[in-house]
Amino acid sequence: MEPVAKETLLAQIGGETALRGLVDCFYDLIETDPRGEPLLRLHFRGHGVNHAREEQFNFLCGFLGGRRHYLEKHGHMDVRLMHAHVPISAGDAEDWLVLMDRAIAEMQLSGPHVDKMRLAFRRVALTLVNDLGEWGVGSA
């Protein structure tokens, strides 16, 4: 008997097309919602929002069980390494989560698979909180 393939979270939310819509909605909120201002500032200190939109999509595809575009492009899927140079406060993480939750709601995604995705996003966002000072000066 062959093992039954488990449907990925990516497939459950509607595949890459739905994920692209979610990422675009999320970054639209970052650019327009006052709560997104600190996140927008962080992105402008990096490669910018358009770069972040693409890389977020690439990462989330693999993170949600689909093709690992980010891994293919960069050779890893280590979110801590990706963000090691960025000062991320607990407030930044919460803002990210609130705006992602709004994007999920605006995309009308729901169900147990979406709840699982939200929990995974929370776990990752909170692991990225660090003690960097303003732009790369650690408290060491």
Phi, psi and omega in degrees: 000132180279143177294146179278127179290131179277130179291132183286160174300322179301313179297321182293332179270354177116014175080193184297327179296314178294321179295318178301317177297319179296313180297317179296317178299316179301311181289332172298320178293318178303322183279343186239335183273134179305329179293341180275351184305312179297324179291321178298318178300318178298319180292323179291335176283345178259231184266000178098169185289319181299319176297315181297321178303312183293315182290326176297314177300311181303314181293311185296330175306307180291320181300326182265011172100004179264202180298138183269070181303317182295316178299316179298325183277320189246349177084004178201168176230031185274101184294328178293320177295319180301325187250009187302331183269357187256127176287113183242115179271167175299323177296320177299316180298316179295320177299316178302313182295318179298315181291324176295320178298319176298318179297318178300315180295317180296329177278358179059041176267134180203169178117173182300325179294326178287323175298319178296319179296316179300318179297319178295318178299317180298314181302313182292314182302318182287334177286343180274348177297130183226179182251025178294143171284196179296107175058068164092005178261108182285168180270005183314000000 
